[in-house]
Amino acid sequence: MIPFSPPRLDKKVIDKVVEVLKSGWITTGPKTKLFEKKITEYSGNKASLCVSSGSAGLELILLWFGVKKGDEIILPAYTYCATANVIVHCGAKPVFVDVNKDFDISVKNIEKAITDKTKVIIPVDLAGFPCDYDEINELVKRKDILKKFNPQTKEQKQLGRILILSDSAHSIGAEYKGKKTGSLTDISVFSFHAVKNLTTSEGGAICLNLPKLFDNKNIYKCLYIKSLHGQTKDALAKTKKGNWRYDIIEPGYKFNMTDIQAAMGLAGIEHYETDMLVKRKHIFDTYSQLLKKYKWAQLPVYETNKKKTSYHVFLLRIKNINEQKRDKIIQSIFDKDVSVNVHFVPVPMMSYYKGLGYDINNYPVAYDNYSREISLPVYYDLTDKQIETVINAVVKSVEENL
Ligand SMILES: *Cc1c(COP(=O)(O)O)cnc(C)c1O
């Protein structure tokens, strides 16, 4: 059976984790700080904070910005539920908008959805393909949009406009006009979950890139305290001689990353650009090459003159089929011992969100993308022979079912 996306766990990862275990310091400490530094260097943003998950990172930023009941947050209908759930946790209203054929949020639809209650827009770099950031960043600075903004908290007043919080869970290493994700919007959040390109088993990072009126290093400190129960000293600082007393300045959260997780991340980021992304690109290129002769295959766009993906998920669509037929094709592929997946069932189709009154009929492009989509396996250890096996299984299964 060819798996869908097992993590890359080579000797380097294992050695680095063992090194941390032997050091005796296993929670947040020097490895986490070093990993943060590496992320900032790699992505070109101003400061990075590692957290326990991508979801925790998104939620922490909404909380920092003071998002609460009565606020509206704009996000694409086509995403993983995490993007929406964190909004619900804050008591705010998720405002889903339809996406483009390239799976990313439509800027035209964002514009239509903005009201005087909008506080944050969360674009999602779906499958690793960056959103239209020039257009999104310009939109929130437009005079008529600025006029609608109704700031309530100190941070909202200081920014003076809608915050762009990029859900970059898929897109570390992706590029937009030569700049890497993490540095493309006010704030971006990466996920290092086990299935993501770069993994710490579970984990995430907040990449700060706020405009000049903010001191990003200071915001880092404030977020760090928020991620650790509002405690003024972390565990490592408290181990210094006589340094036991601390204060709690707010009821913070428990969202910190451990040094064990950071060790995995450090092993991964070292060869991420030169080895992992190269391998993933090779898989994308080979899939495209092998599939392009089939009329039924709608191949994903993953590189344009402006954008370069992080090659996270290969989103194949089959032309002129419906959801039921797609599901049958997927079953046939599994029957040939190849694992595939669907990224994603749009959030408005999920029971909880349906119950809130959201209706997938309002997001026709998201539904069309979803109903014909099959994600193919992409992972470091996938061999050329296995790539061929995958394609043979896909071609046979589609042709059996057409
Ligand atoms: C994985 C994922 C997240 C959440 O990341 P976790 O680290 O699992 O919390 C958020 N958004 C999207 C689109 C994701 O795929």
The ligand as a Gaussian input file, in Angstrom:
#p B3LYP/6-31G(d) Opt

LIG

0 1
 C       -3.298000      21.835000       9.334000
 C       -4.052000      23.083000       9.137000
 C       -4.253000      24.015000      10.161000
 C       -3.977000      23.752000      11.596000
 O       -2.763000      23.299000      11.911000
 P       -2.536000      22.433000      13.237000
 O       -1.055000      22.587000      13.451000
 O       -2.952000      21.038000      12.942000
 O       -3.327000      23.046000      14.324000
 C       -4.844000      25.215000       9.863000
 N       -5.274000      25.492000       8.618000
 C       -5.130000      24.621000       7.618000
 C       -5.619000      25.006000       6.257000
 C       -4.545000      23.375000       7.843000
 O       -4.462000      22.486000       6.845000

